[in-house]
Amino acid sequence: MSLFAELKRRNVFRVGIAYIVLAWLLLQVGDTLAPALHLPEWINSALAFFLILGFPMAIFLAWAFEMTPEGLKLEKNVDRETSITPVTGRKLDRVTLVLLAAAVGYFVWHSQTAHNDVENAAEIVATSAGQQSIAVLPFENMSSDAEQEYFSDGLTEELLNLLAKIPELKVTSRTSAFFYKGKDIRIGDVGRELNVDHVLEGSVRKSGKKIRITAQLIEVATDAHLWSDTWDRDLDDVFEIQDEIAAKVVDELRVQLLGELPHAVATDGETYALYLQARHTITQRTYESLMRGEELINKAIEIDPDYAPAWVLKALIHSQQGDVGARLPNDIVGPAREATNRALELDPESAVAHAMSGDLMISYEYNYADARKAFERALELGPYNAEVLLQAAIYYAFIGQPEKALPLSRAAYERDPLFTANHSTLGYIYAMLGQYEEAFEISKERVEIAPESYGSYAYAANGLIGLGRYEEALKWAEQERLDGFRYASLAIIHWHMGNREASDDALARLLAQNSGGWDWQIVEAHAVRGELDEAFAAMDAAYENRDSGLQLLLGDMHVENLRGDPRYGAMARKIGIPLD
């Protein structure tokens, strides 16, 4: 008998196939359960190692042993005339079929739940994963130089983000905590208003490359100081201090960790200072702040090219430059993608980097299929991250599903209500749903928070346009700081008011202003005016120039006149937006 025939007779092939199917199923289940149970990352690697190691052992056992009515025996001790290998083979076939059915069922279930990850994220965020709760108040800048405040604020955010990675700990968002910055308020009042049991506060004194950090943990109910400590270190040691503070919080609150305690991402002290300064600088999202932020983050990367958070911030800066017209989209998409890919290469577990990748795909690269995968991975890694939730909300808004986008956007806003992008996104989604009063109110709040931010007044005007309150809308639009937004809004509002000459003048100014950065605003103006050919010509230019405004195609209230034209659906398909 040939070797092949003998292997077949001894059911070696059947055992091998059954083992492979079982191993695949175990790996998939392990990959699903490990994050849910907060098991260490090495668990799945260890499982894969032992399964690979077990395969040759299973093959050997199938070759050397045979199952008999009396139990397991060495094959050489079994009489061929009484061998029941055919019966055993049929049983193995049934086992394999059952395993295959289980594998197919798991695959279908996992595919469905994966597609629901984005939808369920808001619910995940709304649910407290742990009983212990804490707010991290802004650390006080004790440095002689007031400009060093970026460092104390940045350090506070870094600590907050580090603690927020602990699922067993409920951490109040940055914005809610920063509301108390510079205010003289009792800890008990903070606890009641934020609904937390503990407060972490402290101070930072930075002088050159030396820092002094003081931190203290306070129990709200008793106003008792559970612990306090002071660190006098070099700037390069700031990451160890962050880890120590996080560990002490966990220890004092007696948080029972289901996974490992997260650690701060370390770098050179000077790099870190530049990173915090750049992040602080771009918060207003103005032309000047974004260009200055780019200068700072480039200096940080020059010192430490392997610091992943710096590359993520660089990608974000480039993307925002395209949003406000500081750079043309075609000029920023390449550098933004390069920065994002570098961040993911350095830190594949960065939720923000995956979200940034998805943002580039929908805003500039017209790749919605891969964008969804990027957002699902981002939500898996950072379900409590406000930036991740925001980008997921934008994804659903762009594909014309505002009912799914709304809870995500609200969750992002609630966790970071001072981030102006949360206001503009939520306002846009409200407008998509026809809730124009809500759109105006949230946009008005943005103006109150950041009156100098580009787009603030134009977004508020949009809500009033939806309500038909054109006189009010005009007053808001006239205050818009960014020319492209202002002229587009004025052209639209004046047209609605019957002021043809004023609308013509505003449109002429918009056209004169445009050099490839305001194509979508031109689309809006022409669409409202009923000039469809001109609108679609501008839409083609938007496509060629990678204008991120093109992604508003399905939800922009100003392009309602275009939706019955075949060219509208053709453009949606061209940029990959699913229409079903």
KATA-V679346 format. One record per pair of residues at least 6 apart in sequence whose C-alpha atoms are under 7 Angstrom apart, sorted by sequence separation. I is the first residue (numbers start at 1). GAP is how many residues later the second one is. D is the distance in whole Angstrom. If there is no record, write none. Layout:
i=<I;I>
gap=<GAP;GAP>
d=<D;D>
This chain:
i=<7;66;67;191;205;206;218;219;321;322;344;361;362;382;396;430;464;480;494;526;562;65;66;164;191;205;218;219;282;322;361;65;66;141;163;204;205;217;218;281;282;396;397;430;431;464;465;478;494;495;526;527;542;65;66;204;216;217;301;344;362;379;396;413;430;447;464;477;494;526;64;65;203;204;217;322;343;361;378;412;446;447;64;141;203;216;217;282;394;428;492;140;202;203;216;281;393;427;461;477;491;523;31;139;202;215;216;297;319;340;358;393;409;427;443;477;490;491;523;30;139;201;202;215;318;138;200;201;214;215;278;393;427;461;491;523;68;200;201;214;340;358;393;410;427;443;444;460;461;474;490;491;522;523;139;157;200;213;214;297;319;340;357;358;375;409;443;138;199;200;212;213;278;318;390;458;488;198;199;212;213;278;355;389;390;423;424;457;458;474;487;488;519;520;198;199;212;243;294;354;355;389;423;440;457;487;519;27;198;199;211;212;243;315;354;197;198;211;242;274;275;315;390;457;458;487;488;519;520;197;210;211;274;294;354;355;389;406;423;440;457;470;487;519;136;197;210;211;315;354;439;440;456;209;210;239;275;314;315;387;455;209;274;352;386;420;437;484;239;290;312;351;402;436;454;455;458;470;520;23;311;312;351;436;454;458;519;191;271;311;386;484;516;520;351;386;402;436;455;517;520;528;532;290;311;312;333;351;394;402;418;436;458;527;528;530;188;236;271;311;349;359;390;397;431;527;187;188;236;271;355;488;492;528;235;309;484;488;491;495;524;527;188;275;308;352;424;524;527;133;134;135;268;352;355;492;130;132;133;134;135;287;488;129;130;131;132;133;134;308;129;130;138;287;308;129;130;137;138;267;306;129;136;137;312;128;135;16;138;15;12;15;12;11;12;10;152;10;135;142;134;139;140;141;142;143;133;134;135;136;137;138;139;140;141;142;143;133;134;135;136;137;139;140;141;143;133;134;135;136;139;10;14;9;22;11;14;18;21;25;21;159;163;168;168;165;162;162;132;151;154;432;151;432;150;151;150;150;324;398;398;400;399;400;398;398;284;286;285;286;284;285;399;399;364;364;363;328;363;328;325;368;366;367;368;366;330;329;330;329;329;39;40;38;39;40;37;38;323;175;173;174;175;173;175;118;121;125;117;124;125;118;121;118;119;122;122;121;122>
gap=<6;6;6;6;6;6;6;6;6;6;6;6;6;6;6;6;6;6;6;6;6;7;7;7;7;7;7;7;7;7;7;8;8;8;8;8;8;8;8;8;8;8;8;8;8;8;8;8;8;8;8;8;8;9;9;9;9;9;9;9;9;9;9;9;9;9;9;9;9;9;10;10;10;10;10;10;10;10;10;10;10;10;11;11;11;11;11;11;11;11;11;12;12;12;12;12;12;12;12;12;12;12;13;13;13;13;13;13;13;13;13;13;13;13;13;13;13;13;13;14;14;14;14;14;14;15;15;15;15;15;15;15;15;15;15;15;16;16;16;16;16;16;16;16;16;16;16;16;16;16;16;16;16;16;17;17;17;17;17;17;17;17;17;17;17;17;17;18;18;18;18;18;18;18;18;18;18;19;19;19;19;19;19;19;19;19;19;19;19;19;19;19;19;19;20;20;20;20;20;20;20;20;20;20;20;20;20;21;21;21;21;21;21;21;21;22;22;22;22;22;22;22;22;22;22;22;22;22;22;23;23;23;23;23;23;23;23;23;23;23;23;23;23;23;24;24;24;24;24;24;24;24;24;25;25;25;25;25;25;25;25;26;26;26;26;26;26;26;27;27;27;27;27;27;27;27;27;27;27;28;28;28;28;28;28;28;28;29;29;29;29;29;29;29;30;30;30;30;30;30;30;30;30;31;31;31;31;31;31;31;31;31;31;31;31;31;32;32;32;32;32;32;32;32;32;32;33;33;33;33;33;33;33;33;34;34;34;34;34;34;34;34;35;35;35;35;35;35;35;36;36;36;36;36;36;36;37;37;37;37;37;37;37;38;38;38;38;38;38;38;39;39;39;39;39;40;40;40;40;40;40;41;41;41;41;42;42;43;43;44;47;47;50;51;51;52;52;53;61;61;62;62;62;62;62;62;63;63;63;63;63;63;63;63;63;63;63;64;64;64;64;64;64;64;64;64;65;65;65;65;65;75;75;76;77;78;78;78;78;78;79;83;83;87;89;97;100;102;121;122;122;123;125;125;126;126;127;130;130;153;154;154;155;155;156;157;166;167;168;168;169;169;178;179;182;184;185;188;188;189;192;208;209;209;209;210;215;216;216;217;218;219;219;220;220;220;221;221;225;241;242;242;242;243;243;258;258;258;259;259;259;261;262;274;285;285;286;287;289>
d=<7;6;6;6;6;7;6;6;6;6;7;5;6;7;6;6;7;5;7;7;6;7;5;6;7;5;5;7;5;5;6;6;6;5;7;6;7;6;6;6;5;6;6;6;6;7;6;7;6;6;6;6;6;4;5;5;7;6;7;6;6;6;5;5;5;5;5;6;5;5;6;5;6;7;6;7;6;6;6;7;6;7;6;6;5;6;6;6;7;7;7;6;5;7;4;6;4;4;4;6;4;5;7;6;4;6;7;6;7;6;4;7;7;7;7;6;7;7;7;6;7;6;6;6;6;6;7;6;6;7;5;5;6;6;5;5;7;6;7;4;7;5;5;7;6;6;6;7;6;7;6;5;6;6;6;7;5;6;6;6;7;6;7;6;6;6;5;6;6;6;7;5;5;6;7;7;7;7;5;6;7;6;6;6;6;6;6;5;5;6;5;7;6;7;6;7;5;6;7;5;5;7;6;5;6;6;7;7;5;7;6;7;6;4;7;6;5;6;7;6;6;7;5;6;6;7;6;6;6;5;6;6;6;7;7;5;5;6;6;4;5;6;5;5;6;7;5;6;5;5;5;6;7;6;5;6;6;6;6;7;7;5;6;7;5;6;6;6;6;6;7;4;6;5;6;7;6;7;7;6;5;6;7;7;6;7;7;6;5;6;6;7;6;5;5;6;7;6;6;7;6;6;7;6;7;6;7;5;7;7;7;6;7;7;7;7;5;6;6;5;7;6;7;7;7;5;6;7;4;6;6;6;6;7;5;7;6;7;6;7;5;6;7;6;5;7;7;6;7;6;6;6;7;6;6;6;7;6;4;5;5;7;6;6;4;7;6;6;6;6;5;5;7;5;6;7;6;5;6;6;7;7;6;6;6;6;6;6;6;7;6;7;5;7;6;7;6;6;7;6;5;6;6;6;6;5;5;6;7;6;6;7;5;4;5;5;6;5;5;5;5;5;5;6;6;7;6;5;6;6;6;6;7;7;6;6;6;5;7;6;7;6;6;7;7;7;7;7;7;7;5;5;6;7;7;7;6;6;7;6;6;5;7;6;7;7;7;6;6;6;6;7;6;6;5;6;5;7;6;6;6;6;5;6;7;6;6;7;6;6;6;7;6;5;5;6;7;5;7;5;5;6;6;6;6;6;7;7;6;7;6;7;6;7;6;6;5;7;6>
